[in-house]
Amino acid sequence: MHRSTETVSRNFHLVLNVVLRLHTLLFKKPEPIPANSTDDRWKWFKNCLGALNGTYIKVHMPADDILGIGQGKMKSPTNVLGVCTPNM
């Protein structure tokens, strides 16, 4: 079934507005790392909400799936960004 982009956009915005109104119920407010933290992994991040790290990964793909962005050896580069809090 085909929907017009105007219909999809209108309904997407309706759902988004509901989520925004319910954000206090749906989303938990993060707690910063306490200044007196003794956890060896997290004591360096005092007053931070979490840790953020990125890495570059070579992804092996079938030749048919590479859309001209590959490096000629059936590999496609991608960047991965990871975020975590002390309670994961």
Buried (B, 14 or more C-beta within 10 A) or exposed (E): EEEEEEEEEEEEEEEEEEEEEEEEEEEEEEEEBEEEBEEEEBEEBEEEEBBEEEEEEEEEBEEEEBEEEBEEEBEBEEEEEEEEBBEE
